[in-house]
Amino acid sequence: MTENAKDVKTEEAAKPEVNPLQRSLTLKVNNAELEAGVAAELKRLGKKAKLPGFRPGHVPAAKVAEMYGYEARMRVMNNLLDAAYRKAAEESGLRIAGFPEIAPAEGSKPGDAELVFTAKVEVYPEFDLPDLSGLELKRYSCDVTDAEVAKTLDIMAKQRATYTTEEGRAAQKDDRVTVNFKGMKDGVAFEGGSADNYKFIVGAGMMLPEFDQAVEGMKAGDKKSFNLTFPANYQAKDLAGKEVTFDVECVAVEKANIPAIDDEFAKKLGMDGVDAMKAEVRKNLEREVKVRVSNRTRGEVMNKLQELCTFRVPSVMIQEESERMAQAMMNDFMARGMLSKKDRNRQLPASLFTEQAAKRVALSMFVGKLIDENKITASEDDVKRIVKNVAEAYEEPAEMEKYILSNPQTAQNYHNLALEERVVDFVLGKAKTTDEKLGFDDLMKNPGSL
């Protein structure tokens, strides 16, 4: 490569990226109008001006100008620029996103009869909706059988178990054990891998399966060491897929006394009998399954639509969404009590959310255009159906339904959800779909952790 070619490459790399969504508007402010406005503003401020040695409102004009001149000029200038921008934006016919960046135009200087400014703005992208018939999607379903009802009742009974200490008892499934343990990786204790007097239920998924298996059969006073390999997708990245050694001492073993699933058990839960309890459990499971199936389907549809968002979106909107997401996460941390008092006024860097924010903004634009061009709507009955399904999980469904629908903001949120459902239905109707029945456990499972 020649030196000239190198220079060209370096020059090209140094050029700033051209934003295809950026536009410029020319704003003009009449200097005479500005000066007249400043004079009027100073006169207004002078009526309230106070200065030692002068009565309120009788401060000399020169002193008022000295005290408030900059403030008055900035206020009037901002008002005139705002009016000029609104006029230029309207005349341009552009679909402007966010707020402008306004600066004096090159060559314009104070004292000119007409002051010229340049407003840099970003516009909404122009894009065509693609043909959705090529998308491949699934329509999910999941059955709630007697087995799922029985398994849920078994969990409910175990949650209400009592425990008694039995001398010399060997730990088995459903027993509550108390252990001291220490985890070592390459001979060094790792963070979060040690605890004293730690209680857990054997086989309840509170620990990794290998840990459960190692503790089964131990009696109070027993000690043992065993190796364990963490799953490849373990949340602690430094432990994922790694083999460690645990030293465990069993402190106590308590036998589980699990109540029988009968009428007496049902009545303790406020139900008429075991049959009524089974019916209520089935109803709740069916409602939960319906929500999860819907969420899974919606998530896959939206992911497919996201892949079609190949257009650029305004950086100003990405920034706004990033800041909103950062604030939402801080609010969530506060609600969970995860922040100390000194950290509550801190802000997460919006840059942490830039990539996700860009995807959200693009998908929102895509879905918005899909709704507009295809006249997709959600009816009042759609909203009521969703609200009714949510309200059924409460003790007073009718009251909860009434409360949700009477709150404008909450009702709007459910309208948006209903509209999103209609979008999903529309996309599924256009795409190539296959039916897939999900297993109950696959739909409901939550990964356990150590």
C-alpha positions as CSV (number, residue, x, y, z in Angstrom):
1,M,0.0,0.0,0.0
2,T,1.4,3.4,-0.9
3,E,1.7,6.3,1.5
4,N,-1.1,8.2,-0.3
5,A,-3.4,5.3,0.1
6,K,-2.6,5.1,3.8
7,D,-3.4,8.8,4.1
8,V,-6.7,8.3,2.4
9,K,-7.6,5.4,4.7
10,T,-6.6,7.4,7.8
11,E,-8.7,10.4,6.5
12,E,-11.7,8.2,5.9
13,A,-11.5,6.7,9.4
14,A,-11.3,10.1,11.0
15,K,-14.5,11.3,9.3
16,P,-17.4,11.5,11.7
17,E,-20.2,9.1,11.0
18,V,-23.0,10.6,9.0
19,N,-26.4,10.4,10.7
20,P,-28.9,9.7,7.9
21,L,-31.7,10.9,10.2
22,Q,-30.2,14.3,10.9
23,R,-31.7,17.4,9.3
24,S,-31.0,21.1,9.7
25,L,-33.5,23.9,10.1
26,T,-32.7,27.6,9.7
27,L,-34.1,29.9,12.4
28,K,-34.2,33.7,12.1
29,V,-34.6,36.2,14.9
30,N,-35.2,39.9,14.2
31,N,-32.7,41.9,16.2
32,A,-35.0,44.9,16.6
33,E,-37.7,42.5,18.0
34,L,-35.1,41.1,20.4
35,E,-34.0,44.5,21.7
36,A,-37.7,45.6,22.1
37,G,-38.4,42.4,24.0
38,V,-35.4,42.9,26.3
39,A,-36.5,46.5,27.0
40,A,-40.0,45.4,27.8
41,E,-38.7,42.6,30.1
42,L,-36.4,44.9,31.9
43,K,-39.2,47.3,32.5
44,R,-41.3,44.5,33.9
45,L,-38.5,43.4,36.2
46,G,-37.8,46.9,37.2
47,K,-41.2,47.2,38.8
48,K,-40.2,44.6,41.4
49,A,-36.5,45.4,41.6
50,K,-35.1,46.2,45.1
51,L,-31.8,47.9,45.8
52,P,-30.6,49.5,49.0
53,G,-31.2,53.3,48.9
54,F,-34.1,53.0,46.5
55,R,-37.8,52.4,47.0
56,P,-39.1,49.1,45.5
57,G,-39.8,49.7,41.8
58,H,-37.8,52.9,41.6
59,V,-34.4,51.5,40.9
60,P,-32.8,53.4,38.0
61,A,-33.1,51.7,34.6
62,A,-29.3,51.5,34.2
63,K,-29.1,49.6,37.5
64,V,-32.0,47.3,36.5
65,A,-30.2,46.5,33.3
66,E,-27.0,45.8,35.2
67,M,-28.8,43.5,37.6
68,Y,-31.1,41.6,35.2
69,G,-29.8,42.3,31.7
70,Y,-28.4,38.9,31.0
71,E,-31.4,37.1,32.5
72,A,-33.8,39.3,30.5
73,R,-31.9,38.8,27.2
74,M,-31.7,35.0,27.6
75,R,-35.4,34.8,28.4
76,V,-36.5,36.8,25.4
77,M,-34.0,35.1,23.1
78,N,-35.3,31.7,24.2
79,N,-38.9,32.7,23.6
80,L,-38.1,34.0,20.2
81,L,-36.0,31.0,19.2
82,D,-38.8,28.7,20.4
83,A,-41.3,30.5,18.2
84,A,-38.9,30.5,15.3
85,Y,-38.2,26.8,15.7
86,R,-41.9,25.9,15.9
87,K,-42.6,27.8,12.8
88,A,-39.6,26.3,10.9
89,A,-40.5,22.8,12.0
90,E,-44.1,23.2,10.9
91,E,-43.1,24.6,7.5
92,S,-40.6,21.8,7.0
93,G,-43.2,19.1,7.2
94,L,-40.6,16.9,8.9
95,R,-41.6,14.2,11.5
96,I,-39.2,15.4,14.1
97,A,-38.1,13.1,17.0
98,G,-37.1,14.7,20.3
99,F,-35.6,18.1,20.9
100,P,-33.4,20.2,18.6
101,E,-29.8,21.3,19.1
102,I,-29.7,25.0,18.4
103,A,-26.5,27.0,17.7
104,P,-25.7,30.3,16.0
105,A,-25.3,29.8,12.2
106,E,-21.8,30.3,10.7
107,G,-21.2,33.9,9.9
108,S,-24.1,35.2,12.1
109,K,-23.0,37.7,14.8
110,P,-24.6,39.9,17.5
111,G,-25.8,43.2,16.1
112,D,-26.9,41.8,12.7
113,A,-30.3,43.0,11.7
114,E,-31.3,39.4,11.5
115,L,-29.8,36.8,13.8
116,V,-29.5,33.4,12.2
117,F,-29.4,30.0,14.0
118,T,-29.2,26.4,12.9
119,A,-31.4,23.8,14.6
120,K,-30.1,20.2,14.2
121,V,-32.9,17.7,14.5
122,E,-33.5,14.0,14.0
123,V,-36.4,12.7,12.0
124,Y,-38.4,9.5,12.3
125,P,-37.0,6.8,9.9
126,E,-39.0,5.9,6.8
127,F,-39.3,2.2,6.2
128,D,-41.6,-0.3,4.6
129,L,-43.2,-3.2,6.4
130,P,-41.9,-6.5,5.1
131,D,-43.9,-9.5,4.0
132,L,-44.7,-11.5,7.2
133,S,-45.6,-14.7,5.3
134,G,-42.0,-15.9,5.5
135,L,-41.9,-15.9,9.3
136,E,-41.9,-19.3,11.0
137,L,-43.6,-19.3,14.4
138,K,-45.2,-21.7,16.8
139,R,-48.6,-21.8,18.4
140,Y,-48.0,-23.2,21.9
141,S,-50.5,-25.0,24.2
142,C,-50.2,-26.9,27.5
143,D,-52.6,-29.2,29.2
144,V,-53.4,-29.2,32.9
145,T,-54.0,-32.9,33.9
146,D,-54.9,-34.6,37.2
147,A,-51.2,-35.3,37.6
148,E,-50.4,-31.6,37.7
149,V,-53.2,-31.0,40.2
150,A,-51.9,-33.8,42.4
151,K,-48.3,-32.5,42.2
152,T,-49.4,-29.0,43.2
153,L,-51.4,-30.3,46.1
154,D,-48.4,-32.3,47.2
155,I,-46.3,-29.1,47.1
156,M,-49.0,-27.3,49.2
157,A,-48.9,-30.1,51.7
158,K,-45.1,-30.1,52.0
159,Q,-45.1,-26.3,52.4
160,R,-47.2,-26.9,55.6
161,A,-45.1,-29.7,56.9
162,T,-43.9,-29.7,60.5
163,Y,-40.5,-31.1,61.5
164,T,-39.4,-33.3,64.5
165,T,-35.9,-34.3,65.4
166,E,-35.2,-38.1,65.4
167,E,-32.1,-39.4,67.1
168,G,-29.9,-41.3,64.6
169,R,-32.1,-40.5,61.6
170,A,-30.4,-40.7,58.2
171,A,-31.4,-37.7,56.0
172,Q,-33.8,-38.5,53.2
173,K,-36.0,-36.7,50.7
174,D,-38.3,-34.0,52.3
175,D,-36.3,-34.0,55.6
176,R,-35.0,-30.7,56.9
177,V,-31.3,-30.8,57.5
178,T,-28.9,-28.3,59.2
179,V,-25.4,-28.4,57.8
180,N,-22.0,-26.6,58.0
181,F,-20.3,-26.6,54.6
182,K,-17.2,-25.1,52.9
183,G,-16.6,-25.0,49.2
184,M,-13.1,-25.1,47.7
185,K,-12.0,-24.4,44.2
186,D,-8.4,-25.3,43.4
187,G,-7.9,-25.5,47.1
188,V,-9.2,-22.0,47.9
189,A,-12.5,-21.1,49.4
190,F,-14.8,-19.3,46.9
191,E,-17.2,-16.5,47.7
192,G,-20.7,-17.7,48.6
193,G,-19.6,-21.3,49.0
194,S,-19.5,-21.5,52.8
195,A,-22.1,-21.4,55.5
196,D,-22.7,-22.5,59.1
197,N,-26.0,-23.9,60.5
198,Y,-27.6,-23.7,57.0
199,K,-31.1,-25.3,56.8
200,F,-32.6,-26.7,53.7
201,I,-35.1,-29.3,52.6
202,V,-33.6,-32.3,50.9
203,G,-34.8,-32.7,47.4
204,A,-36.7,-29.5,47.3
205,G,-34.5,-27.9,44.7
206,M,-33.0,-25.4,47.2
207,M,-29.5,-26.9,46.4
208,L,-27.9,-28.4,43.3
209,P,-29.0,-32.0,42.8
210,E,-25.4,-33.3,43.5
211,F,-25.4,-31.5,46.8
212,D,-28.8,-33.0,47.8
213,Q,-27.5,-36.5,46.8
214,A,-24.3,-36.1,48.9
215,V,-26.3,-35.1,52.0
216,E,-28.9,-37.9,51.7
217,G,-28.0,-40.7,54.2
218,M,-26.0,-38.4,56.5
219,K,-26.8,-38.4,60.3
220,A,-26.2,-35.7,62.8
221,G,-22.4,-35.5,63.5
222,D,-21.4,-37.1,60.2
223,K,-18.8,-35.4,58.0
224,K,-17.9,-36.0,54.4
225,S,-16.2,-34.4,51.4
226,F,-17.4,-34.7,47.8
227,N,-16.7,-33.2,44.4
228,L,-19.4,-31.2,42.5
229,T,-19.3,-29.7,39.0
230,F,-21.4,-26.5,38.6
231,P,-23.7,-26.3,35.6
232,A,-22.3,-24.6,32.5
233,N,-25.0,-22.0,32.7
234,Y,-24.5,-21.3,36.5
235,Q,-25.1,-17.6,37.3
236,A,-21.6,-17.1,38.9
237,K,-19.5,-17.1,35.8
238,D,-16.3,-17.9,37.6
239,L,-17.9,-21.2,38.8
240,A,-19.8,-22.1,35.7
241,G,-18.7,-25.6,34.5
242,K,-16.0,-25.8,37.2
243,E,-15.4,-28.7,39.6
244,V,-15.2,-27.8,43.3
245,T,-14.9,-29.7,46.5
246,F,-17.3,-29.4,49.4
247,D,-16.6,-30.3,53.0
248,V,-19.9,-30.9,54.8
249,E,-20.8,-31.5,58.4
250,C,-24.4,-32.6,59.3
251,V,-25.6,-30.8,62.4
252,A,-29.2,-32.0,62.6
253,V,-31.8,-34.1,60.7
254,E,-35.5,-33.4,61.1
255,K,-38.2,-35.7,59.8
256,A,-40.9,-34.1,57.7
257,N,-44.5,-34.6,59.0
258,I,-46.5,-33.9,55.8
259,P,-50.3,-33.5,56.3
260,A,-52.6,-35.8,54.4
261,I,-54.5,-34.2,51.5
262,D,-58.0,-34.7,52.7
263,D,-61.1,-32.7,53.7
264,E,-59.5,-31.6,57.0
265,F,-56.5,-30.2,55.1
266,A,-58.8,-28.4,52.7
267,K,-60.9,-26.8,55.5
268,K,-57.7,-25.5,57.1
269,L,-57.2,-23.6,53.8
270,G,-60.7,-22.2,53.9
271,M,-62.3,-24.6,51.4
272,D,-65.4,-26.8,51.8
273,G,-63.5,-30.1,51.1
274,V,-60.9,-31.9,49.1
275,D,-62.9,-31.9,45.9
276,A,-63.5,-28.1,46.1
277,M,-59.8,-27.7,46.8
278,K,-58.8,-29.7,43.7
279,A,-61.2,-27.7,41.5
280,E,-59.7,-24.4,42.8
281,V,-56.2,-25.7,42.2
282,R,-57.0,-26.8,38.7
283,K,-58.6,-23.4,37.9
284,N,-55.6,-21.5,39.2
285,L,-53.2,-23.7,37.3
286,E,-55.2,-23.3,34.1
287,R,-55.1,-19.5,34.5
288,E,-51.3,-19.5,35.2
289,V,-50.7,-21.8,32.2
290,K,-52.7,-19.6,29.9
291,V,-50.7,-16.6,30.9
292,R,-47.4,-18.3,30.5
293,V,-48.3,-19.8,27.1
294,S,-49.4,-16.4,26.0
295,N,-46.2,-14.8,27.3
296,R,-44.0,-17.4,25.5
297,T,-45.9,-17.0,22.2
298,R,-45.8,-13.2,22.5
299,G,-42.1,-13.2,23.3
300,E,-41.2,-15.3,20.3
301,V,-43.4,-13.2,18.0
302,M,-41.8,-10.0,19.2
303,N,-38.3,-11.5,18.9
304,K,-39.0,-12.4,15.2
305,L,-40.3,-8.9,14.6
306,Q,-37.2,-7.4,16.2
307,E,-35.1,-9.3,13.7
308,L,-36.9,-7.4,10.9
309,C,-36.0,-4.0,12.4
310,T,-33.0,-3.2,10.2
311,F,-33.7,0.5,10.1
312,R,-31.8,3.2,12.1
313,V,-33.7,4.9,14.9
314,P,-33.1,8.5,16.3
315,S,-30.3,8.6,18.8
316,V,-32.2,11.1,20.9
317,M,-35.0,8.5,21.4
318,I,-32.4,5.9,22.3
319,Q,-30.9,8.2,24.9
320,E,-34.4,9.0,26.4
321,E,-35.2,5.3,26.6
322,S,-31.8,4.5,28.1
323,E,-32.3,7.0,30.8
324,R,-35.9,5.8,31.5
325,M,-34.6,2.2,31.8
326,A,-31.8,3.2,34.1
327,Q,-34.3,5.1,36.3
328,A,-36.7,2.1,36.3
329,M,-33.9,-0.2,37.4
330,M,-33.0,2.1,40.3
331,N,-36.6,2.3,41.3
332,D,-36.8,-1.5,41.3
333,F,-33.6,-1.7,43.4
334,M,-35.2,0.7,45.9
335,A,-38.5,-1.2,46.0
336,R,-36.6,-4.4,46.8
337,G,-34.6,-2.7,49.6
338,M,-31.3,-3.3,47.7
339,L,-30.0,0.2,48.1
340,S,-28.4,1.9,51.1
341,K,-29.6,5.5,51.9
342,K,-26.4,6.9,50.5
343,D,-26.9,5.1,47.2
344,R,-30.5,6.1,46.6
345,N,-29.6,9.4,44.9
346,R,-27.1,7.8,42.6
347,Q,-27.8,7.2,39.0
348,L,-27.0,4.2,36.9
349,P,-25.1,5.2,33.6
350,A,-27.7,5.3,30.8
351,S,-25.0,3.9,28.5
352,L,-25.5,0.5,30.2
353,F,-28.9,0.2,28.5
354,T,-28.1,1.7,25.0
355,E,-28.2,-1.5,23.1
356,Q,-31.4,-2.7,24.7
357,A,-33.0,0.7,24.4
358,A,-32.2,0.9,20.7
359,K,-34.0,-2.5,20.1
360,R,-37.0,-1.3,22.2
361,V,-37.3,1.9,20.2
362,A,-37.0,0.1,16.9
363,L,-39.6,-2.6,17.8
364,S,-42.0,0.1,19.1
365,M,-41.8,1.9,15.8
366,F,-42.2,-1.3,13.8
367,V,-45.2,-2.4,15.8
368,G,-46.7,1.1,15.7
369,K,-46.6,1.1,11.9
370,L,-48.0,-2.4,11.8
371,I,-50.9,-1.3,13.9
372,D,-51.5,1.9,11.8
373,E,-51.2,0.3,8.4
374,N,-53.4,-2.7,9.2
375,K,-55.8,-0.8,11.4
376,I,-55.3,-3.3,14.3
377,T,-57.5,-2.4,17.3
378,A,-58.4,-3.7,20.7
379,S,-62.0,-3.6,21.8
380,E,-63.4,-2.8,25.2
381,D,-64.3,-6.5,25.5
382,D,-60.7,-7.5,24.9
383,V,-59.6,-5.3,27.7
384,K,-62.3,-6.5,30.1
385,R,-61.4,-10.1,29.3
386,I,-57.7,-9.6,30.3
387,V,-58.7,-7.6,33.4
388,K,-61.2,-10.3,34.5
389,N,-58.5,-13.0,34.2
390,V,-56.1,-11.0,36.3
391,A,-58.8,-10.1,38.9
392,E,-59.7,-13.8,39.4
393,A,-56.5,-14.3,41.3
394,Y,-57.7,-12.0,44.1
395,E,-60.2,-12.7,46.9
396,E,-62.7,-10.1,45.6
397,P,-62.4,-10.4,41.8
398,A,-65.3,-8.1,41.0
399,E,-63.9,-5.3,43.3
400,M,-60.4,-5.7,41.8
401,E,-61.8,-5.6,38.2
402,K,-63.8,-2.4,39.1
403,Y,-60.7,-0.8,40.6
404,I,-58.5,-1.6,37.6
405,L,-60.9,-0.2,35.1
406,S,-61.7,2.9,37.1
407,N,-58.0,3.9,37.2
408,P,-57.3,5.6,33.8
409,Q,-53.5,4.9,33.8
410,T,-54.0,1.2,34.8
411,A,-56.8,0.8,32.4
412,Q,-54.6,2.2,29.6
413,N,-51.9,-0.3,30.5
414,Y,-54.3,-3.2,30.0
415,H,-55.6,-1.6,26.8
416,N,-52.0,-1.6,25.5
417,L,-51.6,-5.3,26.6
418,A,-54.9,-6.2,24.7
419,L,-53.6,-4.3,21.6
420,E,-50.3,-6.2,21.8
421,E,-52.3,-9.5,21.9
422,R,-54.1,-8.4,18.7
423,V,-50.8,-7.7,17.1
424,V,-49.5,-11.2,18.0
425,D,-52.7,-12.7,16.6
426,F,-52.3,-10.7,13.4
427,V,-48.7,-11.8,12.9
428,L,-49.5,-15.4,13.6
429,G,-52.3,-15.2,11.0
430,K,-49.8,-14.1,8.4
431,A,-46.8,-16.3,9.3
432,K,-46.2,-20.0,8.8
433,T,-47.2,-21.6,12.1
434,T,-46.9,-25.0,13.6
435,D,-48.6,-26.3,16.8
436,E,-46.5,-27.4,19.7
437,K,-47.7,-28.8,23.0
438,L,-45.5,-27.9,25.9
439,G,-45.0,-30.1,28.9
440,F,-46.3,-28.6,32.1
441,D,-42.9,-28.8,33.9
442,D,-41.1,-27.3,31.0
443,L,-43.5,-24.3,31.0
444,M,-43.4,-23.8,34.8
445,K,-39.9,-24.7,35.8
446,N,-37.6,-22.3,37.6
447,P,-33.9,-23.2,37.7
448,G,-32.6,-24.0,41.2
449,S,-29.4,-22.7,42.6
450,L,-26.9,-23.5,45.4
